[in-house]
Amino acid sequence: MSAEALPGAGRTPRDIRHGLFQALGLPGEPPARPIKFDTLLKEALGEEFRVLVCDEAQWMKKTGFEF
């Protein structure tokens, strides 16, 4: 699978969560609470081997990397 989940610069952790949710094709609505959202993403990302590439990283906010 290849997807551009986070086009543009200055993305926040919320933007990253929603971008990954869409790129992974997860069903339903994204969880409203960050902790539940993070748990869902970790479980989905752990189901198979994946490579995440961060292009234009110099434009990302520090909080994006902390996420």
QUIMOMO-V451354 format. One record per residue. N is the residue number from 1. PHI is phi in whole degrees, 0 to 359 (none if undefined). OMEGA is omega in whole degrees, 0 to 359 (none if undefined). Layout:
n & phi & omega
N & PHI & OMEGA
N & PHI & OMEGA
This chain:
n & phi & omega
1 & none & 175
2 & 226 & 181
3 & 208 & 173
4 & 267 & 187
5 & 278 & 189
6 & 224 & 179
7 & 293 & 177
8 & 93 & 183
9 & 254 & 174
10 & 72 & 182
11 & 287 & 178
12 & 264 & 175
13 & 305 & 178
14 & 298 & 178
15 & 299 & 180
16 & 296 & 179
17 & 303 & 183
18 & 293 & 177
19 & 296 & 178
20 & 293 & 178
21 & 303 & 179
22 & 292 & 183
23 & 297 & 179
24 & 279 & 180
25 & 65 & 181
26 & 289 & 182
27 & 282 & 175
28 & 79 & 180
29 & 264 & 176
30 & 296 & 177
31 & 300 & 181
32 & 281 & 183
33 & 268 & 182
34 & 305 & 182
35 & 296 & 178
36 & 290 & 178
37 & 297 & 180
38 & 299 & 179
39 & 298 & 179
40 & 300 & 180
41 & 295 & 179
42 & 298 & 179
43 & 295 & 181
44 & 294 & 180
45 & 291 & 180
46 & 278 & 182
47 & 289 & 179
48 & 207 & 180
49 & 292 & 179
50 & 220 & 174
51 & 240 & 177
52 & 255 & 181
53 & 248 & 180
54 & 246 & 178
55 & 270 & 181
56 & 62 & 183
57 & 300 & 182
58 & 297 & 181
59 & 264 & 181
60 & 282 & 176
61 & 287 & 180
62 & 303 & 181
63 & 297 & 178
64 & 294 & 178
65 & 285 & 178
66 & 295 & 178
67 & 295 & none
